[in-house]
């Protein structure tokens, strides 16, 4: 994907274009193509720590290039009533390949920047490559750091950062500690020198948070800056790492590994658009940093792993792309968390589990059925079958949150004060769309789950004392009778507890 120069030079338009790369454990780097952060969730290193808490530790790098003694900003920020600096005006290109790459042009000087995250580690790289210049240049790179949950915001002097730095022939490293940091934050350049010069940057504006009605300003701490001299074709790599004992100096190795991983996913798909989607979707498939359990992120930037979203997305994210082993392990993660026939609605970032979803478990049955269509291993299907049976039996016999089967075979779900379907908005104690009774999609999924269970049992040669196919026929008849509104030519969205 490429963004043309004219779009890049329109700040408002370019700020609508965002990029994100993940580290396969729930952490990520993300911003806009201008480099200006417009969300509290934007940053170069949002680290993931157990169980699935995300911490903003590096917001961005303020960048200037000195050519013949004249300094020009490459970075961009929005402050109250002003955009400063305006480095986006020097952008000639942005592309995803599959990692974000920027190209800046100042007269006859061209410099390229790219961002990469290492897989499985809270480690990000930023590389600056001087492609051409009539003279050597100097780069001034000032990291802006933080220490907060990615849902939060920070004001100046609210965090007590301590720093120390070391110098070697291969470059300098600054190490920062602060209350709440689970280990030192290290920032290293593979050439040049670091000079400590600490101060706070005040009132960075996040326009997307303002649109959401949330706090839209934040302060960031800068411990100092790296000064690097580059001749044409020289590069400097800035490594950002949380909790790493040693920072690897070879970004190329991590880039090769990441590219090989993405290429392997794309190779299984038939066309360019599908391959691009597979590369983008890779960030949703993660391993939790705490227990090592594989799972799927429901969405970036602020969602964790939700049962409904994971089970709906699993066929596309894992089965179509050939990630069958990961699919099996993800299904095992949710099967292992089954409680009273319900898979989790969500795993909480700070630990714990919520189960208030009437559809997630039925989507789990569908995901197991889909998985069975992609594998020849009946043993793997047989391992998941008890969880499928538990779900179906719980819905038939009745379980938590008023979920259970009525005499006609249809499923009701009703729990005061709780949202149980995909229409799950809740403000304080107000459930915006309660849908208490018999939601249409829950009953469609219930019918499908019965058919899936019958097919899975036949697949592995199990004979059940329950006639799931007969029950499915009864459910189908009741569904047509109760939900179809012939006069209007559509299905009722929900049949309330009182039958209306």
N, C-alpha and C positions, 0 to 999 in steps of 0.2 A: 504494500500500500504506500502510495506517495501523496504528499500534500504539495500543491504547486506554490510558487513564490507569492503570487497575488493573494492567496488565501492566508498564507503565513503572515503577511504584512497587515492584514485586517485583524486587529487584536481581539475584538469582540467575537468575530467568527472563529478565529483560531483557538480561542479559549473554550469553545464548544467541542473541540476535538481532544479527546483524552486517550492516553495509552496506559497500559498496565502490563507488567511482567511479574510472574510469581517465582517462588523459590521451592515449590513442591512440599512445603510444610506449613503453608498458610500465610507466610509472610509475602510481602510484595514491594515493588517500587511502582509509583504511578504519578502522573502529572498531566499537564496539557502540552500540546506541541510547541507552545510559546516558551515553555519552561516556567511560566507563572503558575503557582499553585492556586487553585480556585476552590479547593475543599480542605477540610480539616484532615481528610484521609490521604491527601497527597504527600508524597515524600520519596526520597531516594532509598531509604531503608526503613520499612515498617517491619519490625522483627516479630516473629511468632515464638511465643514461649508457652510452656505447658500450663494448662491442657490445650487451650487454643486462644490465648490472649495475644492481641497484637499491640505492639508498642511502636509509636513513632519515635525514632532515635536520630535520624538525619532527615531534615526537611529538604534541603537543597544545597547547592554550592553556588555562591556568588562568584561570577567569573568575569575577569577583565583581561584583555590582551593589549600589550604595549608594543606598538610598531613605530620604530624610529622615535621613541620617547613619548609618543601620544597614546594615551590609554583610552580604550574603547570597551564598553560593557557588552558582554555576550548574554548575560542573564536578564530576566524581566520579572518584575513584581508589581502587584497592585497595592497601593496604599490609599488612604482616604483622599478621594478627589484627584488622584494622580497615578499614572503608571510610571514607575521609575525603578531601575533603569529601563531602557527600551531596546534591549539586545535583539528582540524579535525582528526589528527592522533590518538586521543584517543577515537574517536567515534566507538562504537560497533554496533549501530543500529540507524536508523531513520525510523519512520513510521507515517502515517496519520491515525488517529483513532477517528473521522475524523479530529482532530486537530493535529498540528505538535508536535511530541515527539522525543526527542533525548536521547540516553543513552551513557554515557561516562564511560570508565573503565581505571583506573590508578592503576596498580598492583591489589590489592584486594579491592580497593574502587570503588564502582559503584554509580553514581549519574545520575538522570533522570531530564530532563528539558522539560517543555511543555509550549506552547503559546496559549492563548485564547483571543478572542475579545468578549466583551459584545454586545448583540444585541441592536441597537438603541441608542448607546452611543459612544462617543469618549473615550473609556476605554479599555485598554489591560492589560492582566495579564501574568506574567512569573513566573512559579513555579519551584523551584529546590527541589528535594526530594532525600535525601541520602538513597539509598536502602541498602547499606551495606558498612562497613568499619571497620577495626580492631581497629581504634581509632577515637575520635572526629576529625572533620575537621573545617576549617574556609573558608568561601567564601568571596571573594572580588569582589563586583559588582559595576562597574563604568558605569553609563549611558552616552551615547553620544547623545546630543540633537541638535536640529536645529530649524529653523523657516523660512520656505520658501514654495512657491508653489511646488508641487511635480514634476513639469516640470523643475525646476530651479537647481541652484547649489550655494554653499556658500564658501566664502573665509574667512580665520581667521580674527577675530576682526571686521568683517563687521556687526555683530549683537551685540548689547549691552545688554547682559543678566544680570539680577539682581536676586539674590537668597536669600531666607530665609528658615530656617528649624526649625521644632519643634520636641521635643522628648516626647514620652509617654511610658508607660510600655509595650504597644503593638507594639512598633517600632517607627521609625522616618519617617518624611515626609520632603521633600525638595520641595519648591514652587519656580518656575521660572517665571519671566515676561520679556518681550522684546517687542520693537515696532513691530507691525504686529501680535502679538499673540492675538487672540480674547478671552482673559481670561488667568488665570494662568495655567501653566503646572505643575502638581503635580506628584511627584514620591514618592511612599511610600513602605516601607518594613514592614511586620508584625512582624518582630523580628530583633534584631541586632541594630547597631548604624550607624549613618551617620556622615561622617566628610567632611567638605568643603575643597576642594583642586582643585581649578579651573585651567584648562589649555585647550588648543586647540590640537586636533589631526590633523595632516597635511597630505595632499596628499593621501587620500584613493583613490585607483584606481577602476574605474568601467569598467570592460573589455567589457561589452555589449554596453556601450555608445561609447567606442572607435570603436567598430565594426560598429556602426551607424554613425560614423563621427562626433560625438558630443563631448562636453567637458567631459573628462573622469576622472577628479580628483576633489576631494572636501575635505574641512576641516569641522570638527565637534567640538562642544564645549562640554566639560565635566565639570560639576560643582563640582564633588567630588565623593566619593565612599561610599557604604554601606559595612560594615564588619559584617558578620554573623557567629556565631559558631553553628555547627550542630552535634548532636550525631546521630548514626545510626537510621534510620526511621524518623528523623526529616525533616521538610520542611520549606522553606521560600518562601513567595509570594511577588513579586515585582509588584505593581500596577502602571500603567502609565495612566494619565487622563488629558484631556484638558477641561478646563471650568467646571469641576465638583465641586460643592460646598463641597461635602464630598466624599471620596473614600470608597466604600464598602470594608470591610475586608474579606468577604466570597467569594472567587473565586469559591468554590464548588457550590454555588447557581447559579451563572452565567453559570458554566459548565453544570449543570444539565438542565437548561433551553435551552441552545444551543443544547445539545445532544437530548433532547426530541423533539425539533423542527426538527432536521435532521432526527431522527428516524421516526417521523410522515410522512415526505416526502418519506422516503425509504420504509415504510411499504406498500405503494400503488403500488410498482413496483415488477415485477416478479422474477428478478434474481439479483445476487450480483453485476454484472457489471452495471446494470441500477441503482441500489441503490447507488453505488459509484459515478456515474455520477450525480445523483440527489443531493447528498451531495455537490459535487464540484460546481455544477451549482447554488447552493443557493446564492452564493455571487453576482450573477448578478441581483437578484431581490431585489430592494431597495425602500426605501421611501426617497424622497428628504428632506434634513434637513431644507430647507427654507420654502416651502409651504406645506410640508407634502404630496405631490403628489406621488403616487406610479409610478415606472418606471423601465426600464431595462437598465443596463449598457451594452454598446456595446462591451466592452472588457477591460481587464486589461493588462497593468497598466494605460494607458494614455487616454483611451476613456471615454466620458461621455455617455449621453443617446441620441442615434441616432434613428430616425424614421425607417429607412430601417432595421437596425439590430434588433431593438426591435420587429417589426412586424413579421419578419422572425422567430425570436427565441421564440416568445410568446407561440405558441402551445407546443413546447417541454419543455420550462421552467415552464409554468403555467398550461396548460391544462392536459397534460399527468400525471403531478405530483399532480393533484387534487387541485391546487391553483386557483379555479374558481373565488372566490371573488376578489383576487388580479388581475386576468386577466381582470375582468370586470372594475375594477378601473383604470388599466393601459390603457385600450381602451378608457375609459372616459377621462383620462388625454390628450391623443392625439386628441380625438374628440373635446375636449374643446379648443384646440389650433389650430383648423382648420382655414385656411385663404385662401379665394378664391379657395376653394376645395382642398387645399393641407395641409397635415399634416406636421409637422416640419421635416426637414432633421436632425436637431439636436437642442437641447437646449444647449446654451453656458454656460460654467462653471461660467462665471462672470455675467450671466443674459442675456436675449435676446434670439432670435430664428432665425435660418436660415431655409429657405424653398426650397433651390435649389436642389430638387430631383424629378425626374420624376417617380420613381418607388415606393417611400415610401408610397404614398397614396393608390396605388393599392395593395401593401402588407397589408395595413390597412384593406382594404375590405376583403382580404383573411382571415385575423386574426379574423374579426368579424364573417365571415361565419364559420370558424373553431370553434369559441367559441359557436356559435348557435348549433353546433352538440353535444356539451358536456353538455348543460343545457336544462332543461325542462321549464324554465321560459320564456314564450313568451314576458312578459312585459320588461324584460331586453333586449331582442333582439329588441323590438320595440323602446326602448330608443336610441339605437345605429343606427337604420335604417336611420334617417335623415342625419347623417354624411356620411353614405355610399352613399345616394342619392346625396348629395352635391358633393362628389368626382366624381361620374360618370357624373353628369351634367356638372361639370367644365371641365372635359376632353373632353366631347362631344362638348361643346360650345366654349371652348378655355379659357385658364387662363394664369397665369404668366409664364415667362421663355419660351415663345413660345410653350407651351404645348397645344395641341388641336387636334381635329379629322379632317382628310382630307375627301374629297368627297367619297372616297372608304371605309371609316370607320376606316382606320388605324390611329394610333396616331403618330404625329411628336413632337419632342422636340428639341428646338434650341435656345440657348442664348449665344451670343458671350462672351467669357471670363469666362464662368461658366461651371463647370462639373455637369452633371445632372443624370448620371447613376452610377452604382456600380463601374465602372472604373473611380474613382474620384481623381486620383493623380493630384496635381497642384503644380508647383514650381514657386513661385513669381506670375507673371501674365500669365504664360504658362500653359495652360490646356494640360496635356500630351496626353490624349485620349479623344478628344472632342466628338466624336460620334454624331455629329449634323445630324438630320434627323429623321429616323424611326428605333430606336433600336429594335432588334428582341425580347428581353425579355420584353420590355415595351408593345409591342403589344400582346404577349402571355398573359401577366398579364391583359391587357385591355379586351381581350376576356373572360378571367376567371372572371374578375370583373363584366362584364355584366351578365354572368351566375349566379354568386353569388347573385347579386341584384334581379334577377328574382326569385330565390329560396327563398331568405329572405322575399320578399314581399308575396309570396305564403304562407310561414310559418306563418306569422302573419295575413293573410287574407286581405292584402291591394291590391286594384286594381289600377294600374297605368295607366295614359293616354299614357305612352310610352310603346312601345312593345320592351322590352329589349332582348327578345329571338330572335326576327326577326333581330335586329341590331347585335346580337352575330353571327347569321348565316352569315350575310353580311361580318362581320369582318373575320370570319373563311375562307370564300371563298377568300377574298382579301389576307389574310395571306398566304394561300397555293399558290396563284397565284404569289405573289410578292417575297416571301422569299425563297421558295424552289428552290434550284439549282439542277435540276435533273441530269445533267451531272456529277456533283461532288458528288451527294448524300448527301448534307448537306444544312443547312439553312444559308443565308447571316446573318452576325452579325449586320449590319446596312445598311439601304438604305439611301444614302446621299440626301441632299436637291435637288441636280440636277438629282436625279433618279438613280445614279450609285451605 
